[in-house]
Protein backbone atom coordinates (compact mmCIF):
# COMPACT_ATOMS: atom_id res chain seq x y z
CA UNK A 1 0.00 0.00 0.00
CA UNK A 2 1.25 3.48 -0.87
CA UNK A 3 2.83 5.39 2.04
CA UNK A 4 0.69 8.46 1.33
CA UNK A 5 -2.45 6.34 1.52
CA UNK A 6 -1.33 4.86 4.84
CA UNK A 7 -0.61 8.32 6.30
CA UNK A 8 -3.95 9.65 5.09
CA UNK A 9 -5.81 6.62 6.39
CA UNK A 10 -4.14 6.74 9.81
CA UNK A 11 -4.87 10.47 10.06
CA UNK A 12 -8.58 9.87 9.45
CA UNK A 13 -8.56 6.88 11.81
CA UNK A 14 -6.88 8.80 14.64
CA UNK A 15 -9.10 11.84 14.14
CA UNK A 16 -12.30 9.78 14.07
CA UNK A 17 -11.50 7.47 16.99
CA UNK A 18 -10.24 10.31 19.21
CA UNK A 19 -13.29 12.44 18.45
CA UNK A 20 -15.84 9.68 19.00
CA UNK A 21 -14.20 8.69 22.29
CA UNK A 22 -14.11 12.28 23.56
CA UNK A 23 -17.72 13.05 22.62
CA UNK A 24 -18.95 9.77 24.10
CA UNK A 25 -17.21 10.60 27.38
CA UNK A 26 -19.24 13.84 27.49
CA UNK A 27 -22.51 12.09 26.59
CA UNK A 28 -22.03 9.26 29.12
CA UNK A 29 -21.29 11.80 31.85
CA UNK A 30 -24.51 13.68 31.16
CA UNK A 31 -26.54 10.46 30.92
CA UNK A 32 -25.55 9.69 34.52
CA UNK A 33 -27.09 12.99 35.70
CA UNK A 34 -29.89 13.15 33.16
CA UNK A 35 -32.44 14.54 35.62
CA UNK A 36 -30.07 17.26 36.87
CA UNK A 37 -28.89 18.77 33.60
CA UNK A 38 -28.50 22.54 33.48
CA UNK A 39 -29.31 24.49 30.32
CA UNK A 40 -25.59 24.74 29.50
CA UNK A 41 -25.32 20.95 29.93
CA UNK A 42 -28.20 20.45 27.50
CA UNK A 43 -26.51 22.58 24.83
CA UNK A 44 -23.13 20.88 25.36
CA UNK A 45 -24.76 17.45 25.11
CA UNK A 46 -26.35 18.51 21.82
CA UNK A 47 -22.95 19.63 20.52
CA UNK A 48 -21.35 16.35 21.62
CA UNK A 49 -24.11 14.30 19.99
CA UNK A 50 -23.93 16.28 16.73
CA UNK A 51 -20.14 15.97 16.63
CA UNK A 52 -20.32 12.22 17.31
CA UNK A 53 -22.72 11.80 14.40
CA UNK A 54 -20.49 13.97 12.16
CA UNK A 55 -17.62 11.57 12.76
CA UNK A 56 -19.78 8.46 12.36
CA UNK A 57 -21.39 9.62 9.10
CA UNK A 58 -18.31 11.15 7.50
CA UNK A 59 -15.13 10.13 9.35
CA UNK A 60 -15.83 6.39 9.52
CA UNK A 61 -16.87 5.95 5.84
CA UNK A 62 -14.00 8.17 4.72
CA UNK A 63 -11.48 6.10 6.71
CA UNK A 64 -12.80 2.87 5.23
CA UNK A 65 -12.64 4.36 1.73
CA UNK A 66 -9.03 5.46 2.16
CA UNK A 67 -8.12 1.89 3.12
CA UNK A 68 -9.77 0.77 -0.14
CA UNK A 69 -12.87 -0.86 1.33
CA UNK A 70 -15.14 -1.13 -1.71
CA UNK A 71 -18.92 -0.84 -1.81
CA UNK A 72 -19.32 -0.07 1.88
CA UNK A 73 -22.73 1.48 1.22
CA UNK A 74 -25.54 0.82 -1.21
CA UNK A 75 -27.75 3.58 -2.64
CA UNK A 76 -30.08 3.66 0.37
CA UNK A 77 -27.15 3.68 2.78
CA UNK A 78 -25.43 6.43 0.82
CA UNK A 79 -28.53 8.64 0.79
CA UNK A 80 -29.10 8.03 4.50
CA UNK A 81 -25.52 8.85 5.47
CA UNK A 82 -25.42 12.03 3.37
CA UNK A 83 -28.78 13.19 4.78
CA UNK A 84 -27.73 12.54 8.37
CA UNK A 85 -24.36 14.21 7.82
CA UNK A 86 -25.96 17.37 6.42
CA UNK A 87 -28.28 17.56 9.43
CA UNK A 88 -25.67 17.00 12.14
CA UNK A 89 -23.11 19.27 10.48
CA UNK A 90 -25.71 22.05 10.52
CA UNK A 91 -26.60 21.18 14.12
CA UNK A 92 -22.96 21.49 15.15
CA UNK A 93 -22.70 25.11 14.00
CA UNK A 94 -26.22 25.99 15.21
CA UNK A 95 -25.65 24.60 18.71
CA UNK A 96 -22.23 26.24 19.03
CA UNK A 97 -23.84 29.52 18.01
CA UNK A 98 -26.67 28.94 20.52
CA UNK A 99 -24.11 28.22 23.24
CA UNK A 100 -22.27 31.49 22.62
CA UNK A 101 -25.51 33.50 22.53
CA UNK A 102 -26.80 31.82 25.69
CA UNK A 103 -23.53 32.54 27.52
CA UNK A 104 -23.64 36.16 26.39
CA UNK A 105 -27.19 36.50 27.70
CA UNK A 106 -26.22 34.83 30.99
CA UNK A 107 -23.39 37.32 31.54
CA UNK A 108 -25.51 40.29 30.52
CA UNK A 109 -25.76 42.96 33.24
CA UNK A 110 -29.19 43.36 34.85
CA UNK A 111 -29.24 47.06 33.95
CA UNK A 112 -28.77 46.35 30.24
CA UNK A 113 -31.51 47.33 27.77
CA UNK A 114 -31.61 43.67 26.71
CA UNK A 115 -31.83 42.31 30.25
CA UNK A 116 -35.32 40.90 29.59
CA UNK A 117 -33.57 38.23 27.48
CA UNK A 118 -32.16 36.76 30.71
CA UNK A 119 -35.62 35.36 31.45
CA UNK A 120 -36.87 34.79 27.90
CA UNK A 121 -33.91 32.78 26.55
CA UNK A 122 -33.74 30.15 29.35
CA UNK A 123 -37.52 29.75 29.28
CA UNK A 124 -37.67 28.94 25.55
CA UNK A 125 -34.26 27.27 25.09
CA UNK A 126 -35.57 23.70 24.76
CA UNK A 127 -38.21 24.87 22.27
CA UNK A 128 -35.53 26.61 20.21
CA UNK A 129 -33.38 23.47 20.18
CA UNK A 130 -36.38 21.48 18.94
CA UNK A 131 -37.04 24.06 16.21
CA UNK A 132 -33.39 23.95 15.13
CA UNK A 133 -33.63 20.17 14.77
CA UNK A 134 -36.86 20.31 12.74
CA UNK A 135 -35.63 23.19 10.56
CA UNK A 136 -32.39 21.43 9.63
CA UNK A 137 -34.21 18.18 8.92
CA UNK A 138 -36.48 20.06 6.52
CA UNK A 139 -33.73 22.12 4.86
CA UNK A 140 -31.51 19.08 4.23
CA UNK A 141 -34.30 16.93 2.76
CA UNK A 142 -33.07 17.47 -0.82
CA UNK A 143 -29.59 16.04 -0.12
CA UNK A 144 -30.52 12.34 -0.67
CA UNK A 145 -31.88 13.05 -4.16
CA UNK A 146 -28.39 14.06 -5.37
CA UNK A 147 -26.58 11.16 -3.68
CA UNK A 148 -25.78 7.72 -5.01
CA UNK A 149 -23.26 4.94 -4.61
CA UNK A 150 -20.19 5.19 -6.92
CA UNK A 151 -20.61 3.64 -10.36
CA UNK A 152 -17.93 2.16 -12.59
CA UNK A 153 -16.64 4.50 -15.28
CA UNK A 154 -15.75 8.16 -15.45
CA UNK A 155 -17.07 10.60 -12.89
CA UNK A 156 -19.53 13.09 -14.36
CA UNK A 157 -19.10 16.83 -14.14
CA UNK A 158 -20.36 18.70 -11.09
CA UNK A 159 -19.97 15.65 -8.87
CA UNK A 160 -18.51 15.61 -5.39
CA UNK A 161 -16.56 12.37 -5.15
CA UNK A 162 -16.49 11.36 -1.50
CA UNK A 163 -15.13 7.94 -2.32
CA UNK A 164 -17.88 6.00 -0.55
CA UNK A 165 -20.57 8.12 -2.20
CA UNK A 166 -21.08 10.55 -5.08
CA UNK A 167 -23.10 13.74 -4.79
CA UNK A 168 -24.08 14.68 -8.33
CA UNK A 169 -25.67 17.95 -9.38
CA UNK A 170 -27.46 18.24 -12.74
CA UNK A 171 -25.65 21.39 -13.88
CA UNK A 172 -23.29 24.13 -12.79
CA UNK A 173 -26.12 26.38 -11.61
CA UNK A 174 -27.41 23.76 -9.17
CA UNK A 175 -23.86 23.00 -8.07
CA UNK A 176 -23.08 26.63 -7.27
CA UNK A 177 -26.47 27.38 -5.71
CA UNK A 178 -26.08 24.44 -3.32
CA UNK A 179 -22.57 25.53 -2.36
CA UNK A 180 -23.53 29.16 -1.85
CA UNK A 181 -26.64 28.26 0.16
CA UNK A 182 -24.67 26.06 2.55
CA UNK A 183 -21.91 28.66 2.92
CA UNK A 184 -24.34 31.55 3.51
CA UNK A 185 -26.22 29.57 6.17
CA UNK A 186 -22.97 28.74 7.98
CA UNK A 187 -21.67 32.30 7.67
CA UNK A 188 -24.82 33.68 9.30
CA UNK A 189 -24.39 31.47 12.36
CA UNK A 190 -20.64 32.09 12.50
CA UNK A 191 -21.21 35.88 12.42
CA UNK A 192 -23.75 35.54 15.25
CA UNK A 193 -21.38 33.48 17.39
CA UNK A 194 -18.50 35.89 16.72
CA UNK A 195 -20.67 38.89 17.71
CA UNK A 196 -21.76 37.07 20.87
CA UNK A 197 -18.13 36.21 21.63
CA UNK A 198 -17.05 39.84 21.24
CA UNK A 199 -19.83 40.85 23.63
CA UNK A 200 -18.65 38.19 26.12
CA UNK A 201 -15.11 39.58 25.93
CA UNK A 202 -16.39 43.08 26.68
CA UNK A 203 -18.36 41.83 29.68
CA UNK A 204 -15.39 39.86 31.00
CA UNK A 205 -13.20 42.92 30.72
CA UNK A 206 -15.71 44.97 32.72
CA UNK A 207 -16.04 42.21 35.32
CA UNK A 208 -12.27 42.03 35.66
CA UNK A 209 -12.10 45.74 36.42
CA UNK A 210 -14.99 45.58 38.89
CA UNK A 211 -13.72 42.63 40.94
CA UNK A 212 -10.11 43.78 41.26
CA UNK A 213 -9.26 43.69 44.92
CA UNK A 214 -12.33 41.59 45.81
CA UNK A 215 -11.27 38.03 46.57
CA UNK A 216 -13.59 36.40 49.08
CA UNK A 217 -17.14 37.52 48.39
CA UNK A 218 -19.83 35.22 46.95
CA UNK A 219 -20.26 37.57 44.00
CA UNK A 220 -16.58 37.24 43.23
CA UNK A 221 -16.79 33.43 43.33
CA UNK A 222 -19.82 33.50 41.05
CA UNK A 223 -17.98 35.79 38.65
CA UNK A 224 -15.02 33.41 38.56
CA UNK A 225 -17.31 30.48 37.68
CA UNK A 226 -19.04 32.50 34.96
CA UNK A 227 -15.67 33.64 33.63
CA UNK A 228 -14.43 30.04 33.33
CA UNK A 229 -17.61 29.03 31.50
CA UNK A 230 -17.31 32.03 29.19
CA UNK A 231 -13.68 31.21 28.39
CA UNK A 232 -14.69 27.68 27.41
CA UNK A 233 -17.32 29.10 25.05
CA UNK A 234 -14.79 31.49 23.54
CA UNK A 235 -12.33 28.65 22.98
CA UNK A 236 -15.00 26.55 21.25
CA UNK A 237 -16.01 29.47 19.04
CA UNK A 238 -12.39 30.22 18.13
CA UNK A 239 -11.78 26.55 17.32
CA UNK A 240 -14.87 26.42 15.11
CA UNK A 241 -14.06 29.66 13.29
CA UNK A 242 -10.51 28.49 12.48
CA UNK A 243 -11.57 25.18 10.95
CA UNK A 244 -14.67 26.74 9.40
CA UNK A 245 -12.40 29.21 7.59
CA UNK A 246 -10.12 26.47 6.26
CA UNK A 247 -13.12 24.35 5.27
CA UNK A 248 -14.75 27.18 3.32
CA UNK A 249 -11.54 28.22 1.55
CA UNK A 250 -11.34 24.68 0.18
CA UNK A 251 -15.10 24.71 -0.53
CA UNK A 252 -14.86 27.93 -2.55
CA UNK A 253 -12.08 26.37 -4.61
CA UNK A 254 -14.24 23.30 -5.20
CA UNK A 255 -17.01 25.50 -6.58
CA UNK A 256 -14.65 26.87 -9.24
CA UNK A 257 -13.85 23.50 -10.85
CA UNK A 258 -16.11 21.04 -12.62
CA UNK A 259 -14.31 17.94 -11.32
CA UNK A 260 -12.88 18.06 -7.82
CA UNK A 261 -9.66 16.05 -7.21
CA UNK A 262 -10.00 13.33 -4.56
CA UNK A 263 -7.13 14.82 -2.55
CA UNK A 264 -8.97 18.15 -2.26
CA UNK A 265 -12.15 16.37 -1.13
CA UNK A 266 -10.16 14.42 1.48
CA UNK A 267 -8.59 17.63 2.78
CA UNK A 268 -11.99 19.28 3.16
CA UNK A 269 -13.43 16.23 4.94
CA UNK A 270 -10.46 16.18 7.33
CA UNK A 271 -10.61 19.88 8.25
CA UNK A 272 -14.42 19.94 8.44
CA UNK A 273 -14.21 17.13 11.03
CA UNK A 274 -11.46 18.70 13.14
CA UNK A 275 -13.93 20.68 15.27
CA UNK A 276 -15.85 17.49 16.06
CA UNK A 277 -12.60 15.81 17.14
CA UNK A 278 -10.91 18.58 19.14
CA UNK A 279 -13.88 20.29 20.82
CA UNK A 280 -14.31 17.46 23.39
CA UNK A 281 -10.78 18.15 24.65
CA UNK A 282 -11.78 21.74 25.46
CA UNK A 283 -15.11 20.75 27.03
CA UNK A 284 -13.72 17.93 29.18
CA UNK A 285 -10.62 19.88 30.20
CA UNK A 286 -12.59 22.90 31.39
CA UNK A 287 -15.88 21.40 32.62
CA UNK A 288 -15.62 20.62 36.35
CA UNK A 289 -19.06 19.00 36.33
CA UNK A 290 -17.99 16.30 33.86
CA UNK A 291 -14.73 15.77 35.72
CA UNK A 292 -16.53 15.42 39.06
CA UNK A 293 -19.05 12.96 37.62
CA UNK A 294 -16.26 10.58 36.59
CA UNK A 295 -14.30 11.14 39.81
CA UNK A 296 -17.40 10.21 41.82
CA UNK A 297 -18.02 7.17 39.59
CA UNK A 298 -14.45 5.92 39.97
CA UNK A 299 -14.53 6.54 43.71
CA UNK A 300 -17.84 4.69 44.03
CA UNK A 301 -16.49 1.77 42.00
CA UNK A 302 -13.38 1.63 44.16
CA UNK A 303 -15.42 1.58 47.38
CA UNK A 304 -17.67 -1.17 46.00
CA UNK A 305 -14.75 -3.55 45.54
CA UNK A 306 -14.25 -6.10 48.36
CA UNK A 307 -11.37 -5.11 50.63
CA UNK A 308 -8.58 -7.50 51.36
CA UNK A 309 -8.02 -7.66 55.08
CA UNK A 310 -4.66 -8.64 56.50
CA UNK A 311 -4.60 -9.84 60.08
CA UNK A 312 -1.72 -8.74 62.24
CA UNK A 313 -0.75 -11.03 65.08
CA UNK A 314 1.11 -9.55 68.02
CA UNK A 315 3.96 -11.63 69.34
N, C-alpha and C positions, 0 to 999 in steps of 0.2 A: 504493500500500500504506500502511496506517495506520502512523503514526510509532511508536506503542506496540508494534505487531507487529514492526517493524524493530528496535527496541531490544531486545525480548525475544529475537528470533531471533539478533541479533549477540551477545547475552550468552551464549546457549547455544553458539553457534559458537565464540566465543573460549574459553569454559570447556572445551569438548570437545577442541578442537584443541590447546590448551596442555597439558591433562592427558595426552592420548594421546602427544604429543611427549615430555613429561617422563618418563612411565613407560616408553616405548620406549627412551629413553636409558639408563635403569637396566638394562633387560632386555638390551640389546645389549652393555653393558659386562660383565655377568655371563656372557653367552654366550661372550665372548672368553676368559674364564678358567674355563670350565665345570668343568674337572678340579681346580681349586684353590679351590673355593667353601668358605668357612667356614660354620658353622651359622647365624650372623647373616645372611650373604649369602643363604643358602637362604630364610630367612624373609622378608627384604626383597624377594627376587625373587618370592616368592609374593604379597606385598602389591602389588607393581608389576603383576604379571599380573592379579590380581583387579581392581585399579583400572582397568587398561586395558579389561578386558572390561565393567566397569560403564559406562564411557563409550561403548563401542561398542554395547552393548545398550540403553542408555537415552538417553545424550546425543545420539548420531547420529540415531536415529529421532525424538527430540523436536525436534531442530533442523529436520529435514526437515518435520515436521508444522507447526511454527510458520510456516515459509515456504510453507505451503499445498500441500505435495506430497501428492497424494491417492493412496490405495490403495498405499502403499509396501510393505505386507506382506499376504499372504493368510493364511488361517486357520492353516496349518501354520507359516508364518513367524512369525506372532504368538505362537503357543503356544511355539515354540522360543525366541524372544527373551525372553519372560516367564520361562520356565523357567531359561534361562541367567542372566538378571539376578538372579533370586532366589538362585541358587547363589553367584554371584560377590559379591553384596552381603553375604551371610552370611560368605563366605570373608574378605572385607575386615575385618570386625569380629573374626572368629576369629583371623586371623593377626596383627592388631595386638595383640590380647590375648595371644597366644602370645609375641610379641616382647617385650612388657613383662614377662611372667612369666619368660621366659628370661633377660632382662637382670637381673632381680631375683635370680634364682638364681646367675647368674654373679658378681654383686657380693657375694653372701652370704659372711660371714666363715666361716673354716674351723672355728671353735669354736662355731658356731651349732648348735642342736638339729636344724635341718633341713639340715645340711651334706651329708648323704647324697644330697640332691637334686642336688648339683653333679656327681655321676657318673651318676645315673639319668636326669635330663632330657636331657643331650646324647646319651646312648646310645639313647634311644627317640624322639628328636625327629622323625626322618623317618617313623617308624611313626605318630606322633601326627598329623602333617600328612596322611598318607594316610587315616587314620581320619576326620579333619575333612572331607576331600573327600567320602568315601563317605557320611558321615552327612548332610551338607548335600544331596547328590544325592538321598538317600532322603527326607529331610524335605520337600524342595521338589517332590516328584513330583506333588502334587495341583494345583500352580499351572496347568499347561496346561489342565486340565479346566474352569477358570473363565474361560479367555481365548478371545477371538474377535476377528476383524476388525470394525471399525465397520460397522453396518448403517444404511441410510437410515431416517429416522423419529425418534421421540422416544427418548431414553435411558431405560431402565428404572431403577427404584429399586435402590438398593444396588449401583450400578455405578461402578467407578473408570474415568473417561474419560481415558485417556492420550493421546488424539488419534489415534495410529497403531494403538491397540488398546484394547479394552474388557475389563475384568476384572469379570465379573458374578457376584454371589453370590445364591443362591436366596431368601434371606430375611435379616432383620436379625440373627438369631441367628448364622448362618454368617458374616455380614459382621463382626460384633463379635468372634466367636471368632477369626477369622483375624487381625484387627488386634491383639487382645490377645496371641495366641500369638507373633506376630512381635516385638511390643514387649517381651514378657517375655524371650524368647530374647536379644534385643539387650541388654536391661538387665543380664542375668546376666553377659554378657561385658564390658560396660562397667564394672560393679562390680568384677569381677576385675582389669581393667586399671588401674582407679583405685587399688585396694588395693595392687597391685604397684608402681604409681608412687609412692604414699606411702612404701612400704618403701624404694624406690630413693632417695627424697629423704632419708630418715633415714640410710641408709648413706653417701650423699655428704656429709652434714653431719658424720658421724663421721670419714670419711676426711679431710675438710678440716681438722678439728682435729688429726688425727694427723700429717699431713704438713706442718704449718706449720713453717717453718724448714728443711725438707729439700728441697733443690732438685736435687741432682745424682745421686741414687741411682737404680738400676734400678727399685726398687719405686716410687719417686716417678713415674718416667716411665710405668710400667705403670698407675699410678693415674690419671694424667692422661689416658691413652688410654681407660681404662674410663669415666672421668668424661665425656669427650666423647661416647662411645657412649651413655651413660645419658641425657645431656641431649637427644640426638637422639630417643631413645625417649620421653622426657617430652614433648617438643614434638609428636611425632606423636599421643600419647595426648590431649594438651590440644586439639589441632586436631580430633581425632575427636569428643571429648566435646562441644565447642562446636557443631559442625554436627549431631551426633546429637541434642543437646537441641533445636535449632531444628526439625529434621526431625520429631521426635516431638511437639512442641507442635502443629505443623500436622497431624500424623497423628491426634492425639487429637481435634482439631476435626473432622477428616474423618469420624471414627467417630460423631459426634453428629448428622450430617445424612444424609438419605436420598439426596440428589443433590449431589455435590460440584461446585462451580463450576470451570471450566477453569483460571481464574487461580490458584486455590488448588492445584490439581494441579501446575501449572507451577512454582509457588513451591517445592513440596515436592521435585519432581524436581531443581530447580536446587540447593537446599541439600543434598539427599542426595548430590549428585555433587561438591560442593565439596571434600570430603576426597580424593576420587580425583584431583582437579585440582591441589590445592595441596600434597599430601604429597610429590610428587616434588621440589619446590623445597627442602623441608627435607632430604630424603635426599641429593640431589645436592650441596647446599650444605655439608653437614656430613660427608659420607663421602669421606675421603681416598683410599680404595681405588678408587672410581669415577673420581674426578678424575685419579688417577695412570694409570689404564688408558687414558683418552682422551689424556692428555699424552704417554704413551709411543706411542700409535697415531699421533698427529699428528707426533711427532718422527721416528718410523720412516718415515712417508709423506714427510716433508720430505727425509730422507736418501736415500730411494730415487729422488728426482727427479734427472735428469741435470744436472750443474753446467755453468754457462756459464763457460768459461775465457777470460780476456782476456790476451793477450800484451802484455808491456811491452817495448819496444825501447829500449835505452840509446843515447843519441846521443853 
